[in-house]
Amino acid sequence: MTVTSRRCIDLAGATDAPALARQFTTGFLADAENSRGHPGSPGATDAVLLVASELVTNAVRHAPGPCTLCLATWDGGVLIEVRDTSAALPRPRVPDITGALGGWGWGLVNRLADDVLVLSGPDGGKTVRTCLAW
């Protein structure tokens, strides 16, 4: 895999982080589509936005402090990484249909991404890495 473009953004562990992640991802995808000379499919773009947003949301909800979102493209698709400060591994939960307690994000990420990997960080945190094909 040869990376053609890579960008990262540091986000505070605040409630506006998922919206900032979506904004950052939208700009990144627009630039990637322009450099490829053709747009990606709307479904692929929506999936990348949702996965990036859910990973950042999970970092804000379950890890204290800031997180970092990194996006990269290669010929086959998009790599999404979120680094946070918690060593706790993501785990599936029973979704709360009222929406109050969440439980939907990790299942969505695993369903939409072609590959999901959790890496322990040297600083005690972790990185969740996902790949989505164009």
Secondary structure, DSSP 8 states (H G I E B T S, - for coil): --EEEEEEEEE-SSTTHHHHHHHHHHHHHHHHHHHHTS---HHHHHHHHHHHHHHHHHHHHHSSS-EEEEEEEETTEEEEEEEES-----------TTSSS---HHHHHHHH-SEEEEEE-TTS-EEEEEEEE-
